């Protein structure tokens, strides 16, 4: 479960609520000035997750596609059981 996780360092929240993303993370993830990021609370409320906006959009599209296929499979199954 933790195979893809990498530690880049730490960040400190400044007086305006801003954080600096470590240089290694910015370089490796190709984060540029002006890039839109999405900030989410983790499931248990103990931290934050930060994603590129385009990555979140891609994840949502993939989930919609998979749920659509699942919905069709359930619909077909219901139709077969009603016959």
mmCIF file of the N, C-alpha and C atoms, coordinates in Angstrom:
data_MODEL
# 
_entry.id   MODEL 
# 
loop_
_atom_site.group_PDB 
_atom_site.id 
_atom_site.type_symbol 
_atom_site.label_atom_id 
_atom_site.label_alt_id 
_atom_site.label_comp_id 
_atom_site.label_asym_id 
_atom_site.label_entity_id 
_atom_site.label_seq_id 
_atom_site.pdbx_PDB_ins_code 
_atom_site.Cartn_x 
_atom_site.Cartn_y 
_atom_site.Cartn_z 
_atom_site.occupancy 
_atom_site.B_iso_or_equiv 
_atom_site.pdbx_formal_charge 
_atom_site.auth_seq_id 
_atom_site.auth_comp_id 
_atom_site.auth_asym_id 
_atom_site.auth_atom_id 
_atom_site.pdbx_PDB_model_num 
ATOM 1   N N  . UNK A 1 1  ? 0.819   -1.208  0.000   1.00 0.00 ? 1  UNK A N  1 
ATOM 2   C CA . UNK A 1 1  ? 0.000   0.000   0.000   1.00 0.00 ? 1  UNK A CA 1 
ATOM 3   C C  . UNK A 1 1  ? 0.858   1.266   0.000   1.00 0.00 ? 1  UNK A C  1 
ATOM 4   N N  . UNK A 1 2  ? 2.013   1.207   0.592   1.00 0.00 ? 2  UNK A N  1 
ATOM 5   C CA . UNK A 1 2  ? 2.855   2.400   0.716   1.00 0.00 ? 2  UNK A CA 1 
ATOM 6   C C  . UNK A 1 2  ? 3.986   2.418   -0.309  1.00 0.00 ? 2  UNK A C  1 
ATOM 7   N N  . UNK A 1 3  ? 3.975   1.515   -1.278  1.00 0.00 ? 3  UNK A N  1 
ATOM 8   C CA . UNK A 1 3  ? 5.068   1.392   -2.245  1.00 0.00 ? 3  UNK A CA 1 
ATOM 9   C C  . UNK A 1 3  ? 5.366   2.684   -2.996  1.00 0.00 ? 3  UNK A C  1 
ATOM 10  N N  . UNK A 1 4  ? 4.358   3.441   -3.394  1.00 0.00 ? 4  UNK A N  1 
ATOM 11  C CA . UNK A 1 4  ? 4.566   4.634   -4.203  1.00 0.00 ? 4  UNK A CA 1 
ATOM 12  C C  . UNK A 1 4  ? 4.836   5.899   -3.416  1.00 0.00 ? 4  UNK A C  1 
ATOM 13  N N  . UNK A 1 5  ? 4.879   5.814   -2.107  1.00 0.00 ? 5  UNK A N  1 
ATOM 14  C CA . UNK A 1 5  ? 5.054   7.006   -1.279  1.00 0.00 ? 5  UNK A CA 1 
ATOM 15  C C  . UNK A 1 5  ? 6.534   7.364   -1.184  1.00 0.00 ? 5  UNK A C  1 
ATOM 16  N N  . UNK A 1 6  ? 6.838   8.650   -1.295  1.00 0.00 ? 6  UNK A N  1 
ATOM 17  C CA . UNK A 1 6  ? 8.212   9.135   -1.170  1.00 0.00 ? 6  UNK A CA 1 
ATOM 18  C C  . UNK A 1 6  ? 8.231   10.327  -0.223  1.00 0.00 ? 6  UNK A C  1 
ATOM 19  N N  . UNK A 1 7  ? 9.217   10.376  0.639   1.00 0.00 ? 7  UNK A N  1 
ATOM 20  C CA . UNK A 1 7  ? 9.379   11.481  1.573   1.00 0.00 ? 7  UNK A CA 1 
ATOM 21  C C  . UNK A 1 7  ? 10.292  12.526  0.945   1.00 0.00 ? 7  UNK A C  1 
ATOM 22  N N  . UNK A 1 8  ? 9.804   13.749  0.818   1.00 0.00 ? 8  UNK A N  1 
ATOM 23  C CA . UNK A 1 8  ? 10.578  14.843  0.223   1.00 0.00 ? 8  UNK A CA 1 
ATOM 24  C C  . UNK A 1 8  ? 11.161  15.787  1.256   1.00 0.00 ? 8  UNK A C  1 
ATOM 25  N N  . UNK A 1 9  ? 10.710  15.720  2.471   1.00 0.00 ? 9  UNK A N  1 
ATOM 26  C CA . UNK A 1 9  ? 11.169  16.658  3.490   1.00 0.00 ? 9  UNK A CA 1 
ATOM 27  C C  . UNK A 1 9  ? 9.970   17.198  4.238   1.00 0.00 ? 9  UNK A C  1 
ATOM 28  N N  . UNK A 1 10 ? 10.116  18.387  4.776   1.00 0.00 ? 10 UNK A N  1 
ATOM 29  C CA . UNK A 1 10 ? 9.023   18.987  5.530   1.00 0.00 ? 10 UNK A CA 1 
ATOM 30  C C  . UNK A 1 10 ? 8.772   20.409  5.042   1.00 0.00 ? 10 UNK A C  1 
ATOM 31  N N  . UNK A 1 11 ? 7.646   20.947  5.461   1.00 0.00 ? 11 UNK A N  1 
ATOM 32  C CA . UNK A 1 11 ? 7.293   22.323  5.122   1.00 0.00 ? 11 UNK A CA 1 
ATOM 33  C C  . UNK A 1 11 ? 6.741   22.986  6.374   1.00 0.00 ? 11 UNK A C  1 
ATOM 34  N N  . UNK A 1 12 ? 6.927   24.277  6.474   1.00 0.00 ? 12 UNK A N  1 
ATOM 35  C CA . UNK A 1 12 ? 6.418   25.046  7.602   1.00 0.00 ? 12 UNK A CA 1 
ATOM 36  C C  . UNK A 1 12 ? 5.371   26.017  7.090   1.00 0.00 ? 12 UNK A C  1 
ATOM 37  N N  . UNK A 1 13 ? 4.277   26.139  7.818   1.00 0.00 ? 13 UNK A N  1 
ATOM 38  C CA . UNK A 1 13 ? 3.219   27.077  7.436   1.00 0.00 ? 13 UNK A CA 1 
ATOM 39  C C  . UNK A 1 13 ? 3.653   28.477  7.844   1.00 0.00 ? 13 UNK A C  1 
ATOM 40  N N  . UNK A 1 14 ? 3.657   29.398  6.883   1.00 0.00 ? 14 UNK A N  1 
ATOM 41  C CA . UNK A 1 14 ? 4.038   30.780  7.141   1.00 0.00 ? 14 UNK A CA 1 
ATOM 42  C C  . UNK A 1 14 ? 2.883   31.588  7.717   1.00 0.00 ? 14 UNK A C  1 
ATOM 43  N N  . UNK A 1 15 ? 3.123   32.847  7.982   1.00 0.00 ? 15 UNK A N  1 
ATOM 44  C CA . UNK A 1 15 ? 2.128   33.720  8.622   1.00 0.00 ? 15 UNK A CA 1 
ATOM 45  C C  . UNK A 1 15 ? 0.877   33.911  7.760   1.00 0.00 ? 15 UNK A C  1 
ATOM 46  N N  . UNK A 1 16 ? 1.001   33.737  6.450   1.00 0.00 ? 16 UNK A N  1 
ATOM 47  C CA . UNK A 1 16 ? -0.149  33.876  5.549   1.00 0.00 ? 16 UNK A CA 1 
ATOM 48  C C  . UNK A 1 16 ? -0.768  32.528  5.197   1.00 0.00 ? 16 UNK A C  1 
ATOM 49  N N  . UNK A 1 17 ? -0.364  31.469  5.906   1.00 0.00 ? 17 UNK A N  1 
ATOM 50  C CA . UNK A 1 17 ? -0.908  30.146  5.653   1.00 0.00 ? 17 UNK A CA 1 
ATOM 51  C C  . UNK A 1 17 ? -0.270  29.445  4.466   1.00 0.00 ? 17 UNK A C  1 
ATOM 52  N N  . UNK A 1 18 ? 0.822   29.975  3.977   1.00 0.00 ? 18 UNK A N  1 
ATOM 53  C CA . UNK A 1 18 ? 1.484   29.398  2.807   1.00 0.00 ? 18 UNK A CA 1 
ATOM 54  C C  . UNK A 1 18 ? 2.534   28.380  3.223   1.00 0.00 ? 18 UNK A C  1 
ATOM 55  N N  . UNK A 1 19 ? 2.758   27.397  2.338   1.00 0.00 ? 19 UNK A N  1 
ATOM 56  C CA . UNK A 1 19 ? 3.836   26.448  2.533   1.00 0.00 ? 19 UNK A CA 1 
ATOM 57  C C  . UNK A 1 19 ? 4.717   26.456  1.291   1.00 0.00 ? 19 UNK A C  1 
ATOM 58  N N  . UNK A 1 20 ? 5.957   26.057  1.455   1.00 0.00 ? 20 UNK A N  1 
ATOM 59  C CA . UNK A 1 20 ? 6.882   25.927  0.336   1.00 0.00 ? 20 UNK A CA 1 
ATOM 60  C C  . UNK A 1 20 ? 7.054   24.433  0.070   1.00 0.00 ? 20 UNK A C  1 
ATOM 61  N N  . UNK A 1 21 ? 6.790   24.027  -1.153  1.00 0.00 ? 21 UNK A N  1 
ATOM 62  C CA . UNK A 1 21 ? 6.963   22.629  -1.536  1.00 0.00 ? 21 UNK A CA 1 
ATOM 63  C C  . UNK A 1 21 ? 8.459   22.413  -1.777  1.00 0.00 ? 21 UNK A C  1 
ATOM 64  N N  . UNK A 1 22 ? 9.041   21.383  -1.165  1.00 0.00 ? 22 UNK A N  1 
ATOM 65  C CA . UNK A 1 22 ? 10.482  21.156  -1.334  1.00 0.00 ? 22 UNK A CA 1 
ATOM 66  C C  . UNK A 1 22 ? 10.885  21.100  -2.807  1.00 0.00 ? 22 UNK A C  1 
ATOM 67  N N  . UNK A 1 23 ? 12.066  21.657  -3.121  1.00 0.00 ? 23 UNK A N  1 
ATOM 68  C CA . UNK A 1 23 ? 12.560  21.754  -4.502  1.00 0.00 ? 23 UNK A CA 1 
ATOM 69  C C  . UNK A 1 23 ? 12.585  20.396  -5.198  1.00 0.00 ? 23 UNK A C  1 
ATOM 70  N N  . UNK A 1 24 ? 13.029  19.350  -4.511  1.00 0.00 ? 24 UNK A N  1 
ATOM 71  C CA . UNK A 1 24 ? 13.099  18.023  -5.129  1.00 0.00 ? 24 UNK A CA 1 
ATOM 72  C C  . UNK A 1 24 ? 11.717  17.569  -5.593  1.00 0.00 ? 24 UNK A C  1 
ATOM 73  N N  . UNK A 1 25 ? 10.701  17.818  -4.787  1.00 0.00 ? 25 UNK A N  1 
ATOM 74  C CA . UNK A 1 25 ? 9.333   17.444  -5.159  1.00 0.00 ? 25 UNK A CA 1 
ATOM 75  C C  . UNK A 1 25 ? 8.870   18.262  -6.360  1.00 0.00 ? 25 UNK A C  1 
ATOM 76  N N  . UNK A 1 26 ? 9.137   19.575  -6.344  1.00 0.00 ? 26 UNK A N  1 
ATOM 77  C CA . UNK A 1 26 ? 8.733   20.427  -7.463  1.00 0.00 ? 26 UNK A CA 1 
ATOM 78  C C  . UNK A 1 26 ? 9.382   19.973  -8.760  1.00 0.00 ? 26 UNK A C  1 
ATOM 79  N N  . UNK A 1 27 ? 10.668  19.649  -8.683  1.00 0.00 ? 27 UNK A N  1 
ATOM 80  C CA . UNK A 1 27 ? 11.391  19.213  -9.884  1.00 0.00 ? 27 UNK A CA 1 
ATOM 81  C C  . UNK A 1 27 ? 10.888  17.859  -10.375 1.00 0.00 ? 27 UNK A C  1 
ATOM 82  N N  . UNK A 1 28 ? 10.823  16.893  -9.478  1.00 0.00 ? 28 UNK A N  1 
ATOM 83  C CA . UNK A 1 28 ? 10.434  15.536  -9.846  1.00 0.00 ? 28 UNK A CA 1 
ATOM 84  C C  . UNK A 1 28 ? 9.003   15.475  -10.376 1.00 0.00 ? 28 UNK A C  1 
ATOM 85  N N  . UNK A 1 29 ? 8.107   16.253  -9.778  1.00 0.00 ? 29 UNK A N  1 
ATOM 86  C CA . UNK A 1 29 ? 6.694   16.240  -10.164 1.00 0.00 ? 29 UNK A CA 1 
ATOM 87  C C  . UNK A 1 29 ? 6.366   17.305  -11.211 1.00 0.00 ? 29 UNK A C  1 
ATOM 88  N N  . UNK A 1 30 ? 7.398   18.014  -11.648 1.00 0.00 ? 30 UNK A N  1 
ATOM 89  C CA . UNK A 1 30 ? 7.249   19.055  -12.669 1.00 0.00 ? 30 UNK A CA 1 
ATOM 90  C C  . UNK A 1 30 ? 6.185   20.086  -12.279 1.00 0.00 ? 30 UNK A C  1 
ATOM 91  N N  . UNK A 1 31 ? 6.306   20.590  -11.064 1.00 0.00 ? 31 UNK A N  1 
ATOM 92  C CA . UNK A 1 31 ? 5.407   21.632  -10.567 1.00 0.00 ? 31 UNK A CA 1 
ATOM 93  C C  . UNK A 1 31 ? 6.025   22.984  -10.886 1.00 0.00 ? 31 UNK A C  1 
ATOM 94  N N  . UNK A 1 32 ? 5.284   23.810  -11.575 1.00 0.00 ? 32 UNK A N  1 
ATOM 95  C CA . UNK A 1 32 ? 5.795   25.120  -11.982 1.00 0.00 ? 32 UNK A CA 1 
ATOM 96  C C  . UNK A 1 32 ? 4.992   26.235  -11.317 1.00 0.00 ? 32 UNK A C  1 
ATOM 97  N N  . UNK A 1 33 ? 5.573   27.409  -11.280 1.00 0.00 ? 33 UNK A N  1 
ATOM 98  C CA . UNK A 1 33 ? 4.888   28.583  -10.743 1.00 0.00 ? 33 UNK A CA 1 
ATOM 99  C C  . UNK A 1 33 ? 3.553   28.754  -11.467 1.00 0.00 ? 33 UNK A C  1 
ATOM 100 N N  . UNK A 1 34 ? 2.500   28.995  -10.716 1.00 0.00 ? 34 UNK A N  1 
ATOM 101 C CA . UNK A 1 34 ? 1.176   29.197  -11.293 1.00 0.00 ? 34 UNK A CA 1 
ATOM 102 C C  . UNK A 1 34 ? 0.380   27.921  -11.489 1.00 0.00 ? 34 UNK A C  1 
ATOM 103 N N  . UNK A 1 35 ? 1.009   26.767  -11.241 1.00 0.00 ? 35 UNK A N  1 
ATOM 104 C CA . UNK A 1 35 ? 0.318   25.477  -11.393 1.00 0.00 ? 35 UNK A CA 1 
ATOM 105 C C  . UNK A 1 35 ? -0.844  25.391  -10.403 1.00 0.00 ? 35 UNK A C  1 
ATOM 106 N N  . UNK A 1 36 ? -1.984  24.897  -10.880 1.00 0.00 ? 36 UNK A N  1 
ATOM 107 C CA . UNK A 1 36 ? -3.149  24.736  -10.012 1.00 0.00 ? 36 UNK A CA 1 
ATOM 108 C C  . UNK A 1 36 ? -3.049  23.417  -9.265  1.00 0.00 ? 36 UNK A C  1 
ATOM 109 N N  . UNK A 1 37 ? -3.161  23.489  -7.948  1.00 0.00 ? 37 UNK A N  1 
ATOM 110 C CA . UNK A 1 37 ? -3.122  22.317  -7.091  1.00 0.00 ? 37 UNK A CA 1 
ATOM 111 C C  . UNK A 1 37 ? -4.430  22.218  -6.317  1.00 0.00 ? 37 UNK A C  1 
ATOM 112 N N  . UNK A 1 38 ? -4.827  20.996  -6.041  1.00 0.00 ? 38 UNK A N  1 
ATOM 113 C CA . UNK A 1 38 ? -6.030  20.744  -5.258  1.00 0.00 ? 38 UNK A CA 1 
ATOM 114 C C  . UNK A 1 38 ? -5.582  20.278  -3.874  1.00 0.00 ? 38 UNK A C  1 
ATOM 115 N N  . UNK A 1 39 ? -6.149  20.847  -2.828  1.00 0.00 ? 39 UNK A N  1 
ATOM 116 C CA . UNK A 1 39 ? -5.800  20.485  -1.455  1.00 0.00 ? 39 UNK A CA 1 
ATOM 117 C C  . UNK A 1 39 ? -7.013  19.793  -0.830  1.00 0.00 ? 39 UNK A C  1 
ATOM 118 N N  . UNK A 1 40 ? -6.795  18.551  -0.383  1.00 0.00 ? 40 UNK A N  1 
ATOM 119 C CA . UNK A 1 40 ? -7.866  17.748  0.207   1.00 0.00 ? 40 UNK A CA 1 
ATOM 120 C C  . UNK A 1 40 ? -7.482  17.337  1.627   1.00 0.00 ? 40 UNK A C  1 
ATOM 121 N N  . UNK A 1 41 ? -8.480  17.179  2.467   1.00 0.00 ? 41 UNK A N  1 
ATOM 122 C CA . UNK A 1 41 ? -8.248  16.624  3.806   1.00 0.00 ? 41 UNK A CA 1 
ATOM 123 C C  . UNK A 1 41 ? -8.197  15.113  3.675   1.00 0.00 ? 41 UNK A C  1 
ATOM 124 N N  . UNK A 1 42 ? -7.302  14.441  4.408   1.00 0.00 ? 42 UNK A N  1 
ATOM 125 C CA . UNK A 1 42 ? -7.281  12.990  4.350   1.00 0.00 ? 42 UNK A CA 1 
ATOM 126 C C  . UNK A 1 42 ? -8.523  12.424  5.032   1.00 0.00 ? 42 UNK A C  1 
ATOM 127 N N  . UNK A 1 43 ? -8.760  11.133  4.846   1.00 0.00 ? 43 UNK A N  1 
ATOM 128 C CA . UNK A 1 43 ? -9.996  10.507  5.332   1.00 0.00 ? 43 UNK A CA 1 
ATOM 129 C C  . UNK A 1 43 ? -10.218 10.655  6.827   1.00 0.00 ? 43 UNK A C  1 
ATOM 130 N N  . UNK A 1 44 ? -9.148  10.729  7.604   1.00 0.00 ? 44 UNK A N  1 
ATOM 131 C CA . UNK A 1 44 ? -9.289  10.770  9.058   1.00 0.00 ? 44 UNK A CA 1 
ATOM 132 C C  . UNK A 1 44 ? -9.073  12.163  9.642   1.00 0.00 ? 44 UNK A C  1 
ATOM 133 N N  . UNK A 1 45 ? -8.865  13.161  8.792   1.00 0.00 ? 45 UNK A N  1 
ATOM 134 C CA . UNK A 1 45 ? -8.723  14.533  9.259   1.00 0.00 ? 45 UNK A CA 1 
ATOM 135 C C  . UNK A 1 45 ? -7.390  14.846  9.903   1.00 0.00 ? 45 UNK A C  1 
ATOM 136 N N  . UNK A 1 46 ? -6.385  14.003  9.680   1.00 0.00 ? 46 UNK A N  1 
ATOM 137 C CA . UNK A 1 46 ? -5.092  14.228  10.310  1.00 0.00 ? 46 UNK A CA 1 
ATOM 138 C C  . UNK A 1 46 ? -4.062  14.868  9.409   1.00 0.00 ? 46 UNK A C  1 
ATOM 139 N N  . UNK A 1 47 ? -4.431  15.157  8.166   1.00 0.00 ? 47 UNK A N  1 
ATOM 140 C CA . UNK A 1 47 ? -3.445  15.723  7.263   1.00 0.00 ? 47 UNK A CA 1 
ATOM 141 C C  . UNK A 1 47 ? -4.064  16.189  5.969   1.00 0.00 ? 47 UNK A C  1 
ATOM 142 N N  . UNK A 1 48 ? -3.217  16.591  5.055   1.00 0.00 ? 48 UNK A N  1 
ATOM 143 C CA . UNK A 1 48 ? -3.643  17.109  3.764   1.00 0.00 ? 48 UNK A CA 1 
ATOM 144 C C  . UNK A 1 48 ? -3.056  16.269  2.642   1.00 0.00 ? 48 UNK A C  1 
ATOM 145 N N  . UNK A 1 49 ? -3.752  16.256  1.524   1.00 0.00 ? 49 UNK A N  1 
ATOM 146 C CA . UNK A 1 49 ? -3.241  15.669  0.299   1.00 0.00 ? 49 UNK A CA 1 
ATOM 147 C C  . UNK A 1 49 ? -3.248  16.779  -0.735  1.00 0.00 ? 49 UNK A C  1 
ATOM 148 N N  . UNK A 1 50 ? -2.187  16.888  -1.499  1.00 0.00 ? 50 UNK A N  1 
ATOM 149 C CA . UNK A 1 50 ? -2.081  17.919  -2.521  1.00 0.00 ? 50 UNK A CA 1 
ATOM 150 C C  . UNK A 1 50 ? -1.872  17.223  -3.857  1.00 0.00 ? 50 UNK A C  1 
ATOM 151 N N  . UNK A 1 51 ? -2.748  17.514  -4.819  1.00 0.00 ? 51 UNK A N  1 
ATOM 152 C CA . UNK A 1 51 ? -2.679  16.905  -6.139  1.00 0.00 ? 51 UNK A CA 1 
ATOM 153 C C  . UNK A 1 51 ? -2.686  17.982  -7.205  1.00 0.00 ? 51 UNK A C  1 
ATOM 154 N N  . UNK A 1 52 ? -2.035  17.693  -8.330  1.00 0.00 ? 52 UNK A N  1 
ATOM 155 C CA . UNK A 1 52 ? -2.178  18.575  -9.478  1.00 0.00 ? 52 UNK A CA 1 
ATOM 156 C C  . UNK A 1 52 ? -3.647  18.521  -9.891  1.00 0.00 ? 52 UNK A C  1 
ATOM 157 N N  . UNK A 1 53 ? -4.208  19.656  -10.233 1.00 0.00 ? 53 UNK A N  1 
ATOM 158 C CA . UNK A 1 53 ? -5.617  19.707  -10.635 1.00 0.00 ? 53 UNK A CA 1 
ATOM 159 C C  . UNK A 1 53 ? -5.876  18.764  -11.806 1.00 0.00 ? 53 UNK A C  1 
ATOM 160 N N  . UNK A 1 54 ? -4.964  18.736  -12.769 1.00 0.00 ? 54 UNK A N  1 
ATOM 161 C CA . UNK A 1 54 ? -5.148  17.869  -13.940 1.00 0.00 ? 54 UNK A CA 1 
ATOM 162 C C  . UNK A 1 54 ? -5.149  16.397  -13.548 1.00 0.00 ? 54 UNK A C  1 
ATOM 163 N N  . UNK A 1 55 ? -4.387  16.024  -12.523 1.00 0.00 ? 55 UNK A N  1 
ATOM 164 C CA . UNK A 1 55 ? -4.351  14.624  -12.070 1.00 0.00 ? 55 UNK A CA 1 
ATOM 165 C C  . UNK A 1 55 ? -5.679  14.247  -11.426 1.00 0.00 ? 55 UNK A C  1 
ATOM 166 N N  . UNK A 1 56 ? -6.238  15.142  -10.631 1.00 0.00 ? 56 UNK A N  1 
ATOM 167 C CA . UNK A 1 56 ? -7.526  14.860  -10.004 1.00 0.00 ? 56 UNK A CA 1 
ATOM 168 C C  . UNK A 1 56 ? -8.608  14.714  -11.065 1.00 0.00 ? 56 UNK A C  1 
ATOM 169 N N  . UNK A 1 57 ? -8.586  15.583  -12.070 1.00 0.00 ? 57 UNK A N  1 
ATOM 170 C CA . UNK A 1 57 ? -9.562  15.491  -13.159 1.00 0.00 ? 57 UNK A CA 1 
ATOM 171 C C  . UNK A 1 57 ? -9.446  14.139  -13.858 1.00 0.00 ? 57 UNK A C  1 
ATOM 172 N N  . UNK A 1 58 ? -8.230  13.682  -14.097 1.00 0.00 ? 58 UNK A N  1 
ATOM 173 C CA . UNK A 1 58 ? -7.993  12.390  -14.739 1.00 0.00 ? 58 UNK A CA 1 
ATOM 174 C C  . UNK A 1 58 ? -8.513  11.243  -13.871 1.00 0.00 ? 58 UNK A C  1 
ATOM 175 N N  . UNK A 1 59 ? -8.270  11.334  -12.568 1.00 0.00 ? 59 UNK A N  1 
ATOM 176 C CA . UNK A 1 59 ? -8.749  10.299  -11.645 1.00 0.00 ? 59 UNK A CA 1 
ATOM 177 C C  . UNK A 1 59 ? -10.278 10.228  -11.657 1.00 0.00 ? 59 UNK A C  1 
ATOM 178 N N  . UNK A 1 60 ? -10.932 11.377  -11.667 1.00 0.00 ? 60 UNK A N  1 
ATOM 179 C CA . UNK A 1 60 ? -12.399 11.421  -11.684 1.00 0.00 ? 60 UNK A CA 1 
ATOM 180 C C  . UNK A 1 60 ? -12.930 10.805  -12.970 1.00 0.00 ? 60 UNK A C  1 
ATOM 181 N N  . UNK A 1 61 ? -12.306 11.132  -14.095 1.00 0.00 ? 61 UNK A N  1 
ATOM 182 C CA . UNK A 1 61 ? -12.730 10.556  -15.373 1.00 0.00 ? 61 UNK A CA 1 
ATOM 183 C C  . UNK A 1 61 ? -12.590 9.036   -15.367 1.00 0.00 ? 61 UNK A C  1 
ATOM 184 N N  . UNK A 1 62 ? -11.488 8.527   -14.822 1.00 0.00 ? 62 UNK A N  1 
ATOM 185 C CA . UNK A 1 62 ? -11.272 7.087   -14.745 1.00 0.00 ? 62 UNK A CA 1 
ATOM 186 C C  . UNK A 1 62 ? -12.329 6.430   -13.862 1.00 0.00 ? 62 UNK A C  1 
ATOM 187 N N  . UNK A 1 63 ? -12.640 7.052   -12.729 1.00 0.00 ? 63 UNK A N  1 
ATOM 188 C CA . UNK A 1 63 ? -13.648 6.492   -11.824 1.00 0.00 ? 63 UNK A CA 1 
ATOM 189 C C  . UNK A 1 63 ? -15.021 6.495   -12.482 1.00 0.00 ? 63 UNK A C  1 
ATOM 190 N N  . UNK A 1 64 ? -15.359 7.577   -13.173 1.00 0.00 ? 64 UNK A N  1 
ATOM 191 C CA . UNK A 1 64 ? -16.644 7.639   -13.855 1.00 0.00 ? 64 UNK A CA 1 
ATOM 192 C C  . UNK A 1 64 ? -16.759 6.534   -14.890 1.00 0.00 ? 64 UNK A C  1 
ATOM 193 N N  . UNK A 1 65 ? -15.692 6.286   -15.624 1.00 0.00 ? 65 UNK A N  1 
ATOM 194 C CA . UNK A 1 65 ? -15.682 5.233   -16.624 1.00 0.00 ? 65 UNK A CA 1 
ATOM 195 C C  . UNK A 1 65 ? -15.884 3.866   -15.973 1.00 0.00 ? 65 UNK A C  1 
ATOM 196 N N  . UNK A 1 66 ? -15.149 3.614   -14.888 1.00 0.00 ? 66 UNK A N  1 
ATOM 197 C CA . UNK A 1 66 ? -15.260 2.323   -14.202 1.00 0.00 ? 66 UNK A CA 1 
ATOM 198 C C  . UNK A 1 66 ? -16.634 2.152   -13.578 1.00 0.00 ? 66 UNK A C  1 
ATOM 199 N N  . UNK A 1 67 ? -17.180 3.209   -12.969 1.00 0.00 ? 67 UNK A N  1 
ATOM 200 C CA . UNK A 1 67 ? -18.508 3.101   -12.373 1.00 0.00 ? 67 UNK A CA 1 
ATOM 201 C C  . UNK A 1 67 ? -19.579 2.913   -13.441 1.00 0.00 ? 67 UNK A C  1 
ATOM 202 N N  . UNK A 1 68 ? -19.379 3.542   -14.597 1.00 0.00 ? 68 UNK A N  1 
ATOM 203 C CA . UNK A 1 68 ? -20.315 3.361   -15.704 1.00 0.00 ? 68 UNK A CA 1 
ATOM 204 C C  . UNK A 1 68 ? -20.342 1.916   -16.156 1.00 0.00 ? 68 UNK A C  1 
ATOM 205 N N  . UNK A 1 69 ? -19.162 1.295   -16.288 1.00 0.00 ? 69 UNK A N  1 
ATOM 206 C CA . UNK A 1 69 ? -19.076 -0.112  -16.676 1.00 0.00 ? 69 UNK A CA 1 
ATOM 207 C C  . UNK A 1 69 ? -19.695 -1.007  -15.607 1.00 0.00 ? 69 UNK A C  1 
ATOM 208 N N  . UNK A 1 70 ? -19.435 -0.695  -14.352 1.00 0.00 ? 70 UNK A N  1 
ATOM 209 C CA . UNK A 1 70 ? -20.008 -1.463  -13.254 1.00 0.00 ? 70 UNK A CA 1 
ATOM 210 C C  . UNK A 1 70 ? -21.523 -1.347  -13.254 1.00 0.00 ? 70 UNK A C  1 
ATOM 211 N N  . UNK A 1 71 ? -22.025 -0.138  -13.476 1.00 0.00 ? 71 UNK A N  1 
ATOM 212 C CA . UNK A 1 71 ? -23.466 0.094   -13.525 1.00 0.00 ? 71 UNK A CA 1 
ATOM 213 C C  . UNK A 1 71 ? -24.112 -0.728  -14.631 1.00 0.00 ? 71 UNK A C  1 
ATOM 214 N N  . UNK A 1 72 ? -23.475 -0.766  -15.800 1.00 0.00 ? 72 UNK A N  1 
ATOM 215 C CA . UNK A 1 72 ? -23.998 -1.565  -16.926 1.00 0.00 ? 72 UNK A CA 1 
ATOM 216 C C  . UNK A 1 72 ? -24.014 -3.043  -16.579 1.00 0.00 ? 72 UNK A C  1 
ATOM 217 N N  . UNK A 1 73 ? -22.967 -3.535  -15.928 1.00 0.00 ? 73 UNK A N  1 
ATOM 218 C CA . UNK A 1 73 ? -22.899 -4.946  -15.540 1.00 0.00 ? 73 UNK A CA 1 
ATOM 219 C C  . UNK A 1 73 ? -24.005 -5.286  -14.549 1.00 0.00 ? 73 UNK A C  1 
ATOM 220 N N  . UNK A 1 74 ? -24.252 -4.401  -13.593 1.00 0.00 ? 74 UNK A N  1 
ATOM 221 C CA . UNK A 1 74 ? -25.316 -4.635  -12.605 1.00 0.00 ? 74 UNK A CA 1 
ATOM 222 C C  . UNK A 1 74 ? -26.673 -4.626  -13.303 1.00 0.00 ? 74 UNK A C  1 
ATOM 223 N N  . UNK A 1 75 ? -26.875 -3.685  -14.214 1.00 0.00 ? 75 UNK A N  1 
ATOM 224 C CA . UNK A 1 75 ? -28.133 -3.594  -14.956 1.00 0.00 ? 75 UNK A CA 1 
ATOM 225 C C  . UNK A 1 75 ? -28.386 -4.882  -15.745 1.00 0.00 ? 75 UNK A C  1 
ATOM 226 N N  . UNK A 1 76 ? -27.372 -5.391  -16.435 1.00 0.00 ? 76 UNK A N  1 
ATOM 227 C CA . UNK A 1 76 ? -27.507 -6.631  -17.205 1.00 0.00 ? 76 UNK A CA 1 
ATOM 228 C C  . UNK A 1 76 ? -27.804 -7.805  -16.288 1.00 0.00 ? 76 UNK A C  1 
ATOM 229 N N  . UNK A 1 77 ? -27.133 -7.830  -15.135 1.00 0.00 ? 77 UNK A N  1 
ATOM 230 C CA . UNK A 1 77 ? -27.370 -8.903  -14.174 1.00 0.00 ? 77 UNK A CA 1 
ATOM 231 C C  . UNK A 1 77 ? -28.818 -8.888  -13.684 1.00 0.00 ? 77 UNK A C  1 
ATOM 232 N N  . UNK A 1 78 ? -29.327 -7.698  -13.371 1.00 0.00 ? 78 UNK A N  1 
ATOM 233 C CA . UNK A 1 78 ? -30.718 -7.574  -12.928 1.00 0.00 ? 78 UNK A CA 1 
ATOM 234 C C  . UNK A 1 78 ? -31.680 -8.042  -13.991 1.00 0.00 ? 78 UNK A C  1 
ATOM 235 N N  . UNK A 1 79 ? -31.405 -7.669  -15.246 1.00 0.00 ? 79 UNK A N  1 
ATOM 236 C CA . UNK A 1 79 ? -32.274 -8.066  -16.355 1.00 0.00 ? 79 UNK A CA 1 
ATOM 237 C C  . UNK A 1 79 ? -32.296 -9.584  -16.505 1.00 0.00 ? 79 UNK A C  1 
ATOM 238 N N  . UNK A 1 80 ? -31.140 -10.235 -16.342 1.00 0.00 ? 80 UNK A N  1 
ATOM 239 C CA . UNK A 1 80 ? -31.070 -11.696 -16.459 1.00 0.00 ? 80 UNK A CA 1 
ATOM 240 C C  . UNK A 1 80 ? -31.832 -12.370 -15.322 1.00 0.00 ? 80 UNK A C  1 
ATOM 241 N N  . UNK A 1 81 ? -31.749 -11.818 -14.128 1.00 0.00 ? 81 UNK A N  1 
ATOM 242 C CA . UNK A 1 81 ? -32.410 -12.467 -13.001 1.00 0.00 ? 81 UNK A CA 1 
ATOM 243 C C  . UNK A 1 81 ? -33.924 -12.273 -13.055 1.00 0.00 ? 81 UNK A C  1 
ATOM 244 N N  . UNK A 1 82 ? -34.391 -11.281 -13.792 1.00 0.00 ? 82 UNK A N  1 
ATOM 245 C CA . UNK A 1 82 ? -35.831 -11.042 -13.913 1.00 0.00 ? 82 UNK A CA 1 
ATOM 246 C C  . UNK A 1 82 ? -36.465 -11.905 -15.006 1.00 0.00 ? 82 UNK A C  1 
ATOM 247 N N  . UNK A 1 83 ? -35.643 -12.501 -15.865 1.00 0.00 ? 83 UNK A N  1 
ATOM 248 C CA . UNK A 1 83 ? -36.179 -13.321 -16.963 1.00 0.00 ? 83 UNK A CA 1 
ATOM 249 C C  . UNK A 1 83 ? -36.697 -14.641 -16.483 1.00 0.00 ? 83 UNK A C  1 
# 
